[in-house]
Amino acid sequence: MIKKITLLLLLCSIYMPAQEIGISNQLEYSYNTGKKIEILENWFNADFRKDYFSAGIRLDIFQPNDPDPSISRGKEKFAGIDFKYLRLDIGNIDESLEITVGNYYALFGRGMILRSYEDRTIRVDNNLLGLKLKGTYNNFVLTALSGSSENSSAERKDILHAFDLKYRGFNFLNLGASYAINIPEDQNSKRTSLASVRLEPSFWNFDIYTEYGVKLNETIRNEVLGGDQIAGRGFYGNLNFYYDNLALTGEYKYYDNFGFGNSDRTTNYNQPPAARKEYTYLLLNRHPFPLNQANEKGFMFDMNYNLSDETYLNASYGQTKSQAPGSYFQRVLKTNSPERLLQEEAFFLANHAWNENFISVAALGYSSEAQSNTKSITPVIENKFYFGGINTIRVILEHQQTSVSATNEKYYDDVLTLEYLRSPLFSVAAIIEMKTTESVEDHVIRKFWSMIQFGYRIGEHTDIAVLLGSRQAGVICIGGVCRYEPEFSGVELKLFTRI
C-alpha cells in the first residue's frame, strides 16, 4: 500500500499542472533493508490569495508516524488535513489589520514568550488552532491571539491567550512587551503565564537585543515558594558589532524555571535562543546538547574577520552552566545541587582562496559535555575546486577524537566526503565513515558506514534527492531542539515540488 501511495505522490509532484494557487509538495520515503521497515511522510500545501483574502490547507500523510509521542500524537498511521486557515489582510504599511482564523504560527520577539513554528527536519509542529489578529497603526504593532495546540492524544484542550506590542517610532530604539497565559482544561490545575519586556537599541556600529521575562504560577507561588510573586525568570541578550573587516557577536542567556507549555508537556510554547553555535560539518554536530528552558545560563562569543581579500577567519567560544542553589528551578525541585558546567565549546576556522578556482578551509572544534561525560577534539580539512563556471568538487576530511571521563574509554570517528556539483541542476556525493570503539583496553573494534547521495532539479519546480547506503545513528539539533535518528541502511527518497 505504501509503495502505491508513494508512486502516486511521486507522479503528482513531478507533473502537477500550473494553477493560480500556490502549491508545494514534500515527500520523504525510506526503506530500511536491515530492519525491513518502510516509512512514507508527505506534506501537501495549497495556498490561494486574491486581493485582501487568502486561504490554505495542508494534507499530511504519515505511514507509520514517528514513534516520539510528542510528534505522532497518538496517530500511528495518518492521512488528513492537519492545517487550514482563512486570512483577511487589509490596509497599508501605516495602518493595517490582519485576521487569521484556523491554524497559524506566531513568533514574539526571539521566542522567549512564544514561538509557534514548523521545522520538518526535526519534526516540530506546534501550530495553534484559533484566532490571530495583527494590527498596525503608525508606529505601533499589536498581535493578539487565542488558540490551542495538540497534546499527546492529538486533542486540543488547553487554551493559550497571548499578545505582543511593538513600538518602532524611534530611529535608534525599538520597544516591545509580550504576555501569554495557558488555561488548562482541568479547572483544578493552576494557570501558568509568562510576561516580558524587550529593548532593541541600534547606534553607530552596534545592534543590541535584550529581553527580560518572568513566569507566574499560583500553585508554585503558594505551595513551593512561600508566596514569592514569581515562579521563574529568563533573560536573553545579544550584541552585534561591525567595524571595517571585523564582526563580533555576543550572546548571554539566563533561563531559570522558564519552561512554558501545555499541560501534558508535549508542546513547548516558548523556545528562547540556545546561544550555541550550529555547525555545517557532520562530526561537529555529533555531541548535541538540547536546550533546557528551566535550568541553563551561559554565553557565546563569535568573531568573523576578513584578514585579506583571500583569507577569512572565524572563531567562537561558549559555555552553558546549570542554575546555582537558591534558583527557582532548585527551589521547585527542593534540591541544593552545586552549579556545574554542562557544556563548553570552542571553534576556529580559516578560509583561504589560493586563486579563483581553489579554496581551502581548515577548522578545529572542541566540545565538552557533562551529560555524556565526553570531551571531543575535531579537526576538519575541506578543499573546493571550481572549474568550467558551473562545476564544483568538494573534498572534506573530518576526524574526531573523543574520550569518556567516566570509563577512560577513547575512540575516534573519521568521515570522508567527496562531492560533485553541477550548478544548479545536479549533485552527487559519496560519504564514508569509520568509528572505533575500545570498551576493553587494547581491543579496538571498527565499524563502517557508507552512502551515496544524488540530487537533481527537474525543470524549475522540482528537486529530487536519493540516498543509497548506510549511516550511523545520531541526533539532529536545530536551535536547541533535538531529534534522534536511528541507524539506517537502505534507500531514501526526498522530493520537493513548488508551483
N, C-alpha and C positions, 0 to 999 in steps of 0.2 A: 504493500500500500504506500509506504514512504517513497519507494522508487517511482511510482506513478505520479504522486504529487510533486516530487522533485522535478521530473521531466516536464510536467505541465507548467510549473512555475518558471523553469528554465526557458521554455519556448515563449511564454508570455513576456518574460523580462526582455528577451532579445528582440522580439518582433512586435512590441507594443506600438500601435499607431499614434501619431501625434494628435493631441487633443488640446482643447482650450484650457483644460485644467492642468495643474502641475501634478506629475506622477513620479513616484520613486519606488523602487522595489529592491530590498536587500535580502538575498538568500544565502544561507550557510548550510552546507550539507557535509557530513563526515561519516566515514565507515572505518571503525577500528577493527583491523583484521585479527589482532591478538585476542580481543575480548568479544568479537562478533557482535558489536554494537553499532547501530546506525542512528544518527541524530539529524533531524531536519528542523531548522529555525528559519522563519521568514517574516519580514515586516513589509507590508504593502501600504504606502501612503498615497492618498489622493487629496489634493487641496484645490479649492476653487475660490477665485476672487473676481469681483465685479464692482467697480466704483467703491462704495464705502463698506460693502458686505464681503465677508469671506467665511468659508466653512471647510471642514476637512474631516477625514476618517483615517484610521489606521487598522488594518487587518493583521492580526498576529497569529502565527502558526508555530506550535512547538510540539514535536513528537519524537521522543518524550521531552518533557521540560527539564530545566536544570534541577539537580537534587537539592540545592540550597533552598530551604523553605521561604527565606526572605525574597527569593527570586520567583520560584514556582508558585508560591502562594496557594498550595493545595491543588494545582491543576497539572496532573501528570501528563496528559495529552490534551492539547487545547487548540481550538481554531475559532476565532471570533473577533468582533470589533471591540478592541480594548481602549480605543482613544477616539473621541469625536468631539467636535466643537463648532460653535457658531460665533462669529465675531463681527461687531459693528465698529467702524473707525471713522469718526467724523471730526472736522475742524482743520486747523492748520498748525504750523510749528509753534505759535504762541498760545493758541487756545485749542485744545483738542480733548476728545473723550473716546476712550476705547473700552468696549463692553464685550466680555467673553463669557459665554455660557457653555458648560460642558467640561471636558478635560483640558487642563492647561498646566504650564510650568511657570515658575516665578523665582526670581533671584533678588534678594535685598542686599545691597552693598556687595560684599565679597563672601556672603554666605554665613556670617556669624549668627544671624537670627533665622534666616530661611534660605534654603537652596533646594528647590524642586526642579529636577532635571532628568535627562535620559542620557546614558552612556552605554551603548550596546557592547563595547569591548569588555567591560567589567559587569555587564548585565544589571545596571542600575536604572530603575524607572520608578521614581516616587512621585508620579503625577498626581495632581489633585482634581477632584470632580466637584464642581460647584459653580461659583460666580466670581469673576475678577473684573474690577473696574480700575482704569488708569486715566487720570485726568491731568491736563497741563494748563496752567493759567499763568501767563507771563513767565516768571522765573521759578514758579512752584510746580512740582510734580508729585502727585499723590497716587499711590497704589493701595487699593483696599480689596481684600478677598475673603471669601468664606468657602471652604471646601473640605473634602475628606479623601484620605489616602487608603489604599488597600492594606489589610492586615494579612496575617499568615494564612487565613482561610479565604482570601480573595473577597472579603467583605469590607465595606466602608462604614465603620461605626463611629470612630472618633471624628469630631468636627474641629477644624482649625480655623480660627479667625485671625487675621493679620492685616497690618497696614504699614506703609513706608512713606515718609515725607522727605522730599529733597528740595533744597533751595540753592539755585545756581546764579544768583544775582550779582555776586562779587566776582571780579576778574581773577582774583588771587585765591579764592576760597569757595569750596562747595560744602554745604552742611547737610546732614541727614539724621533722621531718627526712625527707628523701627520698633514694632511691638507685635508679638504673636502669642496666642493662648490656645492650648489644646484642651478641648472639652470631651472627656471620655464618656462612653455610653453608660458605664456603671456610675450611677449617681453617688455611690459611696467613695469613689476614687476622687481625690482632690485634683483640681486643675493646676496645670503647670504652665508658666508663661515666661517669656524672655523679653527684655527691653534693652535697647542700645541707642547710643548717640555716636556720630562719626564726624570727623573733620578731615577735609581733603585740601590742604593748602598747596599752592604751587607758586614758586617765585624763583627768580634767577634760573639756575640750573637744577633746582630741587623740585621733586614731586613727592608729596608725602600723603600717606593714608593712615588714619588712626581710627579705631573703633573700640568702645568700651561697652560691655553689656553685663546685665545681672539676670539671675534666674530666681523665680519666685515659685514657691510651692508651700501651701499652708500646712500640709502634713509634716513635711521635713522641718518647717519652721517651728511648729509647736511640739512635736514629739521627739525630734532629734537634736535640734539646735537650740532648744531652750528659749524660743522667742526671737531669735535673730531674724531681722527683717528679710534677708536674702538667703537663698539656698545654694547659690553658686555664682561665679563671675567669670568673665572672659575678656581678654584684651588682645588685639592684634594691631601691629604697627608695621608699616612698610615705607622705606625711604629709597628713592632713586636719585642718583646724582650723575650728571653728564658734564664732562668738560673736555673739549678737544677730542683726543683719541681714547679717553678713559670713560668707562661707565661702571658705576658701583650700585649695588642693590643690597639693602639690609632688611631683614625681617625679624620680628620678635613676636612670640605667641605666649599666652598665659591662659590655659583653659582648666578651670577648677570646678568640677562637677557641673559642666556646662553642656552636657548632652541634652538633646531635645528631640523627642519622637512620640510615636503613638503608643497606646497602652501596652501592646504585646512586644514592643521594642524591635519590630521587624522593619520599621521605616524611620529613618532619621530625617527630621525636618531641616535641621541645620547641618552645614558642612563647612566649618571655618577653614581658612588656609592651613595647610600642613606645614608650611615653612621648611620643606625638604626639597632637595634637588631631584629632578627626574632626568634620567639618562637615556641616551639613544642606543647605547651598547647593551648587548644581551646579558653578559655576566655582571655588569654593574647593577642590574636590577634583580639579581638572584637572591638578595637578602632583604626582602621588603619589610617595611615597618608601618603597619596601618595606623591611621590617626585615631587617638583616643581623646574625644572631647571632654572627658571627665578628669583626666589625670595627666596633663602634659604642660610643660613650659620649656622654652628654648629659643634658639635663634639660628639664623643662617646668613652668611655674607657671601656675595658673589661679585667677582670683578671681571670685566672684559676690557682688554687693552689692545689697540692696534699698534704694535711695535713699529711697523712699516707698512707699505702697500702690499708687501708679500707675506707678512707674519702677523698672526692674530693669536692672542693669549687669553685663556680663561682659567680662573682659579676660584674655588669656593670652599667654605668650611661651615659646619653646622653641628649643633648639639641639641638633644632632647633629653630632659630630665623629668622625673616624677615629682609630684607635689610633696611638700615637706609636712611633717607633723603639724597639726593645727589647721590644716587646709579644710575647706568644706568637704572635699572628697573623703578625707580620712575621718572627719567627724561623723559623716553619714555612715561610713562602714565601721566606725568605732575601733579604728586601728591607730597605731602610733609608729608606723614604719619610717625609717630614715629616708631622706631624699637620696635618689640614686640616678646614675647616668644610664639612660635607657638606650640611647643611640648616639653615635658620633660618626661623622663622615667628613672626608676631605677629598678634593678632586683638583687635578691640574691638567690642562690641555694646551698644546701648541699646534697651530695650524700654519703650515708654510707652503707657499706656492713657488716651486722651483722655476716654473715657467707657465705659460698659459695652458699647457697640456698635462701638467703633472703636479699634483698636490699631495703632501704627506701630512698625517695627523699622528701625534704621539700623545697619549693620555695615561694618567696614573690615578687610580682611585683607592681610597682606604675606607673601610667600614667596620664598625664595632657594634654588635647587637647584644644587649643584655638578655633578651628573651631566649635567644638560641645559644647564648654563651660563645659566640663566634667572633673572630677577627679575620678580616679578609684584606688582601692587597691584590689589586688588579691592574696590571699594565696592558695597554692596548696600542697596537700599531695599525694604521689604516693608510692605504695608498689609493689615489684616484687618478685614472688615466683618461683623458678626453681626446677624441680623435674624430675627424670627419664632421665636426659640428654638432652631431646628434648622438654620438656614441660615447658611452662611459663604461669603464671597467673598474670595479672596486674590489680590493683585497683587504680583508680585515682579519687580524690575528689577535685573539683575546686570551689571556692567561690569568687565572685566579687561584691564589694560594690561600687556603682557609685553615685556621686552627680552632679547635674546640676546647675552651678553657676547662670545662667540667671533666673531660676524659683524656685530655692531652693528645687527642687524635688530630692528625694533619692530613689534608687531602687537597687535590687541585683539580681544576677544570681547564680544558683547552677548547676553544671554538675557532674554527677557520671558516670564513665566509668568502665565497667567490661569486661576484655578481656582475652581470652584463645588462646594461640598459640602453635601449634604442628609443630615445625620446621622440614623441610621447606615447608610442604605441606598444612597445614590447619590453619585457624584462624577464630574466631568468637568474636564479641564484641557487648555489649549492652550499649547504651548511653542514659541517661535520663537527661533532662534539665528542670529547672523551673525558670521562670523570674517573678519578681513582678513589678508592676507599681503603682505609687501613685501620679497621676496628681492632684487629690483632696486630701488634707491632711486628714489623718486617714481613707482613703478609699483605701485599698490595693486590687489590682487585681492580681491574679496569673494565669500564663499560662504555660502549659506543652507541651514538645515535647519528643518523644522517638523513637528510631530506633535500629534495629539490622543489623549488617554488617557481611557478610560471605565472606571469602576469601579461594580459593583453587587453587592449582597448578596441572594442568593436564599434566602429563609427564614431559618433560624437557623444554617445549617450550611455554606453555600457562598458563596465570594467569587469574582467573575469580574472580570478586567481585560483590556481590549483596547487596543492601541496601533496607530494608523494614521499613517504618515508616515515621516520620516527623522530620524536622529540622527547626530551626529559620533562618530568613533572616540574611545575613551578607555580609561582604566584604572580599575577599581574596586578600592579598598583597604579592608579591614576588619581592624583590629588588626595592621597592618603586613604583612598578606598581600594580594597584589595579583593581579588577573586582567585581561587585556586584552580589551576588547570592540571588534570591528571596526566600521567604519562600516556603518550599516544603513538600508535603505529598503524598506518593505513593511508587513506586518501581523504583530503578535504577539498571542498569546492566553495568558493565565495563569488557571488555575482551581485553587482550593484548597477542598477539602471535608473536614470533620471531623465525626465522629459519636461 
